[in-house]
Amino acid sequence: MKFLYSFASLFLFSFCLIAETTYDVAAYIWPAYQPAQRFNEIGVFPDGKGEWEAIYKAKPKYEGHQLPNIPLWGYENEADPKVMEKKISNALKYGVNTFIYDWYWYDGRPFLEDGLNNGFLKAKNNRKMKFYLMWANHDHNSYLDPSNPDKSKVYWQGEVDRSTFEHMTEHIINDFFKQPNYYKIDGKPVFAIYELSTFINGLGGMEQAMNALDYFREKTREAGFPGLHLQGILWGAFPSSIPNTPGDKTPTQNETALQLGLNSLTNYQWCHYVPMEQRQDYKEWGDKGVAEWNRFDQQFDIPFFPQVSVSWDPNPRYPVGEQNHIYNATPKQFEEYLKAAKKYADEHPQQPPLITINAWNEWAEGSYLEPDKRNGYEYLKAIQRVFKK
């Protein structure tokens, strides 16, 4: 009888392991759906709900334009741990097991960090969900202000100097890397950098940037980790040339990645490397995006992780004029691209099975997995069908 019980327990345990996803499905989080003091400083979103204000005030630009997007869960404050408990639970249920937080540092201090610190990390179930940071080190301009047709005003610069970088990385290591659910590859915390060109320019050049990253790696090891896994975001801002002496051969993007000591690459959005028309069909756009994966794989000597985009429509941020955007985006077609990403991961068994998705909640860019009143949970169900058995 004891043998039968043990056998049954082993069978059940094995079945549960098989039933769980074996892929790291990581969705980007844009943490602007919260009240933030620094929104007040730059005079945007006076309703006090963060960028939700742009979502519920959005107007269609033409007949048939699918705006506004209405969240099924309402306009919730993501700095509230109760709200994040629900989002974590639903993400895990449908197969998203990692959040990649867009993370900001301007004028010597973080920006929009309350959603991570007070929402996600204080959620009672947060340990079930992995997370890591993508340093979104771009200039922060008035693209966030729907009431301002001029998008050229810069509020904060994305470049940082060496002293700022050291202060910033101390905070990252102590307050995030040491969290038990921080996402790691081979025990090394993963940290992504959005604009490598901006990073290099801020430090003063390639040599200074390399030295700064060596310092970051050293401090990460001193904190008890085997090292640092640096991930580059591959798009038009990825440097294809670096400062060099006259007569030197211009380095390729691959050589730049190797010089910086990057460990992997992924993308943030297909629109970053696939040209778009004013109104672009989703399938045409997605086919071009997926076709580039093999080129990235051949071009670079470090692992590339495939990224799938839900859609793209930034018109809620632009009160004047119609911005380039996607139409005909459907959960069914999205599922086909998820299958392509899974196939890519299966064909690269030497690297972790990581797939990145834009995004969990890029409502202002029309690219979100969260349920809305148009599609319900269908985008999440697509992930469940592909990555969970």
C-alpha positions as CSV (number, residue, x, y, z in Angstrom):
1,M,0.0,0.0,0.0
2,K,2.9,2.3,0.8
3,F,4.5,1.5,-2.5
4,L,1.2,2.3,-4.3
5,Y,0.9,5.6,-2.5
6,S,4.5,6.6,-3.3
7,F,4.0,5.7,-6.9
8,A,0.8,7.7,-7.1
9,S,2.5,10.7,-5.5
10,L,5.5,10.5,-7.9
11,F,3.1,10.2,-10.9
12,L,1.1,13.2,-9.8
13,F,4.3,15.3,-9.2
14,S,5.6,14.3,-12.6
15,F,2.3,15.2,-14.2
16,C,2.4,18.6,-12.6
17,L,5.9,19.3,-13.8
18,I,4.9,18.3,-17.4
19,A,1.8,20.5,-17.1
20,E,3.8,23.6,-16.2
21,T,5.4,25.7,-18.9
22,T,9.1,25.0,-19.5
23,Y,9.5,28.4,-21.3
24,D,10.3,31.8,-19.7
25,V,7.6,33.9,-21.2
26,A,8.5,37.5,-20.3
27,A,6.1,40.5,-20.9
28,Y,7.3,44.1,-20.7
29,I,5.6,46.3,-18.1
30,W,5.2,50.1,-18.7
31,P,4.8,51.4,-15.2
32,A,2.9,54.6,-15.9
33,Y,-0.6,53.5,-14.7
34,Q,-0.2,55.0,-11.3
35,P,-0.2,58.5,-9.7
36,A,3.3,59.8,-9.7
37,Q,4.7,63.0,-8.1
38,R,7.0,63.6,-11.1
39,F,4.0,63.7,-13.4
40,N,3.0,66.7,-11.4
41,E,6.5,68.2,-11.8
42,I,6.2,68.1,-15.6
43,G,2.5,69.0,-15.7
44,V,1.0,65.9,-17.2
45,F,-2.0,63.8,-16.3
46,P,-3.8,66.2,-13.9
47,D,-6.5,63.6,-13.2
48,G,-4.1,61.8,-11.0
49,K,-4.4,58.4,-12.6
50,G,-1.2,58.4,-14.6
51,E,-1.3,57.6,-18.3
52,W,-4.8,56.1,-17.9
53,E,-5.9,59.6,-18.6
54,A,-4.6,59.4,-22.2
55,I,-6.4,56.0,-22.6
56,Y,-9.9,57.0,-21.6
57,K,-9.7,60.4,-23.4
58,A,-8.4,58.9,-26.6
59,K,-10.5,59.6,-29.8
60,P,-10.5,57.6,-33.0
61,K,-8.8,59.4,-35.9
62,Y,-11.1,57.9,-38.6
63,E,-14.2,55.7,-39.0
64,G,-13.3,52.2,-37.9
65,H,-10.2,53.2,-35.9
66,Q,-10.3,51.1,-32.7
67,L,-10.0,53.7,-30.1
68,P,-10.4,54.1,-27.2
69,N,-9.2,50.8,-25.7
70,I,-11.2,50.0,-22.6
71,P,-9.5,47.8,-19.9
72,L,-11.8,45.0,-18.7
73,W,-10.4,45.4,-15.2
74,G,-10.8,49.2,-15.2
75,Y,-8.3,52.0,-14.7
76,E,-6.4,50.4,-11.8
77,N,-3.5,51.8,-9.8
78,E,-0.5,49.5,-10.4
79,A,1.2,50.8,-7.3
80,D,-1.5,49.1,-5.3
81,P,-0.3,45.6,-4.2
82,K,-3.9,44.2,-4.3
83,V,-4.1,45.2,-7.9
84,M,-0.8,43.6,-8.7
85,E,-1.8,40.4,-6.9
86,K,-4.6,40.0,-9.4
87,K,-2.4,40.7,-12.3
88,I,0.3,38.3,-11.2
89,S,-2.3,35.6,-10.6
90,N,-3.8,36.0,-14.1
91,A,-0.4,36.2,-15.8
92,L,0.7,33.0,-14.2
93,K,-2.6,31.3,-15.0
94,Y,-2.1,31.9,-18.7
95,G,1.6,31.2,-19.0
96,V,3.4,34.6,-18.5
97,N,5.9,33.8,-15.7
98,T,8.2,36.8,-15.9
99,F,7.7,40.6,-16.0
100,I,10.3,42.9,-17.5
101,Y,9.9,46.3,-15.9
102,D,10.7,49.4,-17.9
103,W,12.9,51.1,-15.4
104,Y,14.0,54.8,-15.4
105,W,16.6,57.0,-13.7
106,Y,16.5,60.7,-14.3
107,D,18.2,63.6,-12.5
108,G,19.8,61.3,-9.9
109,R,16.7,59.5,-8.9
110,P,14.3,56.8,-10.1
111,F,11.1,57.5,-12.0
112,L,7.9,55.5,-11.9
113,E,9.4,53.0,-9.4
114,D,6.4,52.9,-7.1
115,G,4.6,50.4,-9.4
116,L,7.5,48.0,-8.8
117,N,8.3,48.8,-5.2
118,N,4.8,49.3,-3.7
119,G,2.8,47.3,-6.2
120,F,4.6,44.3,-7.5
121,L,7.1,43.7,-4.6
122,K,4.5,44.1,-1.9
123,A,2.0,41.8,-3.6
124,K,1.5,38.7,-1.4
125,N,2.1,36.4,-4.4
126,N,5.0,38.2,-6.0
127,R,7.5,35.5,-5.2
128,K,5.7,33.2,-7.7
129,M,6.5,35.6,-10.6
130,K,10.0,36.4,-11.8
131,F,11.0,39.9,-12.9
132,Y,14.0,41.8,-14.2
133,L,14.7,45.4,-15.3
134,M,15.1,47.0,-18.7
135,W,16.8,50.3,-18.2
136,A,14.8,52.6,-20.5
137,N,17.6,55.2,-20.7
138,H,16.1,57.4,-23.5
139,D,15.5,61.1,-23.2
140,H,12.1,61.7,-21.6
141,N,10.2,64.2,-23.7
142,S,6.6,65.5,-24.1
143,Y,5.5,62.4,-26.1
144,L,3.6,61.5,-22.9
145,D,1.5,64.7,-22.9
146,P,-1.6,64.2,-25.1
147,S,-2.5,67.8,-24.6
148,N,0.7,69.0,-26.2
149,P,1.0,68.7,-30.0
150,D,4.7,69.6,-29.7
151,K,6.6,66.4,-28.8
152,S,10.1,67.8,-28.9
153,K,10.3,69.2,-25.4
154,V,12.8,67.2,-23.3
155,Y,12.1,66.9,-19.6
156,W,15.0,64.7,-18.6
157,Q,18.1,63.5,-20.4
158,G,18.8,59.7,-20.7
159,E,22.5,60.0,-20.6
160,V,24.3,59.4,-17.3
161,D,27.9,60.0,-16.2
162,R,30.1,57.6,-14.3
163,S,29.3,58.9,-10.8
164,T,25.5,58.6,-11.6
165,F,26.0,55.2,-13.0
166,E,27.7,53.9,-9.9
167,H,25.0,55.3,-7.6
168,M,22.3,53.9,-9.9
169,T,23.8,50.4,-10.0
170,E,24.3,50.3,-6.2
171,H,20.5,50.7,-5.9
172,I,19.8,48.1,-8.6
173,I,22.1,45.5,-7.0
174,N,20.9,46.0,-3.4
175,D,17.2,46.6,-3.9
176,F,16.4,44.4,-6.9
177,F,19.1,41.8,-7.7
178,K,18.9,40.5,-4.2
179,Q,15.2,39.9,-4.5
180,P,14.7,36.1,-4.5
181,N,12.5,36.2,-7.6
182,Y,14.8,38.3,-9.7
183,Y,15.3,36.6,-13.1
184,K,18.7,35.0,-13.6
185,I,20.5,33.1,-16.3
186,D,23.1,30.7,-14.9
187,G,22.7,32.4,-11.5
188,K,23.5,35.8,-13.0
189,P,20.9,38.6,-12.7
190,V,19.7,39.8,-16.1
191,F,19.8,43.5,-16.7
192,A,18.8,45.0,-20.1
193,I,19.8,48.3,-21.6
194,Y,17.4,50.0,-24.0
195,E,19.7,52.5,-25.8
196,L,23.3,51.4,-25.9
197,S,24.3,54.5,-27.9
198,T,22.9,56.8,-25.3
199,F,24.7,54.8,-22.6
200,I,28.1,55.0,-24.5
201,N,27.7,58.7,-25.2
202,G,26.8,59.6,-21.6
203,L,29.9,57.8,-20.3
204,G,32.1,59.6,-22.8
205,G,32.9,56.8,-25.3
206,M,33.3,53.1,-25.8
207,E,36.3,52.7,-23.5
208,Q,34.6,54.5,-20.6
209,A,31.4,52.5,-21.2
210,M,33.3,49.2,-21.1
211,N,35.0,50.3,-17.9
212,A,31.6,51.2,-16.3
213,L,30.2,47.8,-17.2
214,D,33.2,46.1,-15.8
215,Y,32.6,48.0,-12.6
216,F,28.9,46.9,-12.6
217,R,30.0,43.2,-13.1
218,E,32.5,43.5,-10.2
219,K,30.0,44.9,-7.8
220,T,27.5,42.3,-8.8
221,R,30.0,39.6,-8.0
222,E,30.9,41.2,-4.7
223,A,27.2,41.0,-3.8
224,G,27.4,37.2,-4.0
225,F,26.4,36.5,-7.6
226,P,28.5,34.6,-10.1
227,G,28.3,37.5,-12.4
228,L,26.0,39.8,-14.4
229,H,24.0,38.9,-17.5
230,L,23.8,42.0,-19.7
231,Q,21.1,42.1,-22.3
232,G,21.1,44.6,-25.2
233,I,17.9,45.8,-26.8
234,L,18.4,45.4,-30.5
235,W,16.9,48.2,-32.7
236,G,17.8,51.3,-34.6
237,A,19.6,52.9,-31.6
238,F,21.9,49.9,-31.3
239,P,25.4,51.3,-32.2
240,S,26.9,50.0,-35.4
241,S,30.0,52.2,-35.1
242,I,32.1,53.4,-32.1
243,P,34.7,56.1,-31.7
244,N,37.9,55.0,-33.4
245,T,41.2,56.4,-34.7
246,P,41.5,57.4,-38.4
247,G,42.0,54.5,-40.7
248,D,40.5,51.9,-38.3
249,K,37.8,49.6,-39.7
250,T,34.3,50.6,-38.5
251,P,33.2,47.9,-36.1
252,T,30.0,45.9,-36.8
253,Q,27.1,45.7,-34.4
254,N,28.4,42.3,-33.4
255,E,31.8,43.6,-32.6
256,T,30.2,46.4,-30.5
257,A,28.2,43.8,-28.6
258,L,31.3,41.7,-27.9
259,Q,33.3,44.7,-26.8
260,L,30.7,45.7,-24.4
261,G,30.5,42.2,-23.1
262,L,26.8,41.7,-23.8
263,N,25.5,38.2,-23.0
264,S,22.3,38.3,-25.0
265,L,20.0,40.4,-27.2
266,T,16.3,40.8,-27.7
267,N,13.9,43.4,-29.1
268,Y,11.3,45.7,-27.5
269,Q,8.9,46.2,-30.4
270,W,8.7,45.2,-34.1
271,C,8.2,48.8,-35.1
272,H,11.8,49.5,-34.0
273,Y,13.2,47.6,-36.9
274,V,10.3,47.0,-39.3
275,P,9.3,50.1,-41.3
276,M,5.6,50.9,-41.1
277,E,3.0,52.6,-43.3
278,Q,0.5,55.0,-41.8
279,R,-2.0,52.1,-41.5
280,Q,-0.1,48.8,-41.5
281,D,-1.7,45.3,-41.6
282,Y,-0.7,43.3,-38.6
283,K,0.1,40.1,-40.5
284,E,2.3,41.9,-43.1
285,W,4.1,43.6,-40.2
286,G,4.5,40.5,-38.1
287,D,5.8,38.4,-40.9
288,K,8.6,40.9,-41.5
289,G,9.4,41.0,-37.8
290,V,9.7,37.3,-37.4
291,A,11.7,37.0,-40.6
292,E,14.4,39.2,-39.0
293,W,15.1,36.7,-36.2
294,N,17.2,34.5,-38.4
295,R,19.3,37.5,-39.6
296,F,19.9,38.5,-35.9
297,D,20.8,34.9,-35.1
298,Q,23.4,34.8,-37.9
299,Q,24.7,38.4,-37.4
300,F,25.6,38.0,-33.7
301,D,27.9,35.7,-31.8
302,I,25.7,35.9,-28.6
303,P,22.2,34.5,-28.0
304,F,19.2,36.3,-29.5
305,F,15.8,35.8,-27.8
306,P,12.8,36.3,-30.0
307,Q,10.2,39.0,-29.2
308,V,6.5,39.0,-30.3
309,S,4.5,42.2,-30.5
310,V,0.7,42.3,-29.8
311,S,0.2,45.4,-31.9
312,W,1.2,49.1,-32.2
313,D,-0.9,52.3,-32.1
314,P,0.5,55.3,-30.3
315,N,-2.4,57.6,-31.3
316,P,-3.7,58.1,-27.7
317,R,-0.6,60.2,-27.1
318,Y,-1.1,62.4,-30.1
319,P,-4.0,64.8,-30.2
320,V,-3.2,66.1,-33.6
321,G,-2.5,64.1,-36.7
322,E,-2.8,60.4,-37.4
323,Q,0.3,58.4,-36.3
324,N,1.5,55.2,-38.1
325,H,-0.3,52.3,-36.5
326,I,-1.4,48.7,-36.9
327,Y,-4.8,47.4,-37.9
328,N,-6.3,43.9,-38.2
329,A,-4.4,42.7,-35.2
330,T,-6.1,39.5,-33.9
331,P,-5.4,37.1,-31.1
332,K,-5.4,34.2,-33.6
333,Q,-2.6,35.8,-35.7
334,F,-0.7,36.7,-32.5
335,E,-0.8,33.0,-31.6
336,E,0.9,32.0,-34.8
337,Y,3.8,34.3,-34.0
338,L,4.0,32.8,-30.5
339,K,4.3,29.4,-32.1
340,A,7.1,30.8,-34.3
341,A,8.9,32.0,-31.1
342,K,8.4,28.7,-29.5
343,K,9.8,26.9,-32.5
344,Y,12.8,29.3,-32.5
345,A,13.5,28.5,-28.8
346,D,13.2,24.8,-29.5
347,E,15.7,25.1,-32.3
348,H,18.2,26.8,-30.0
349,P,18.5,24.3,-27.1
350,Q,21.9,25.7,-26.1
351,Q,20.3,28.9,-24.8
352,P,17.6,29.5,-22.2
353,P,14.1,29.2,-23.6
354,L,13.3,32.9,-23.1
355,I,10.6,34.7,-25.2
356,T,9.9,38.4,-24.7
357,I,6.5,40.0,-25.4
358,N,5.5,43.5,-26.0
359,A,3.7,44.0,-23.8
360,W,1.7,43.3,-20.7
361,N,0.3,46.8,-20.5
362,E,1.4,49.2,-23.2
363,W,-2.1,50.6,-23.5
364,A,-0.9,53.9,-24.9
365,E,0.9,52.1,-27.7
366,G,-1.9,49.6,-28.4
367,S,0.2,46.6,-27.5
368,Y,-1.1,44.8,-24.4
369,L,-2.0,41.4,-23.1
370,E,-4.3,42.6,-20.4
371,P,-7.9,41.9,-21.1
372,D,-10.0,44.6,-22.7
373,K,-13.7,44.9,-23.6
374,R,-13.0,44.1,-27.3
375,N,-11.0,40.8,-27.0
376,G,-11.5,39.8,-23.4
377,Y,-8.9,37.3,-22.3
378,E,-8.1,36.0,-25.9
379,Y,-4.5,37.2,-26.0
380,L,-3.7,35.6,-22.7
381,K,-5.5,32.4,-23.9
382,A,-3.3,32.4,-27.0
383,I,-0.2,32.3,-24.7
384,Q,-1.8,29.5,-22.6
385,R,-2.5,27.4,-25.7
386,V,1.1,27.7,-27.0
387,F,3.2,27.6,-23.8
388,K,1.1,25.6,-21.3
389,K,-0.2,22.1,-21.7
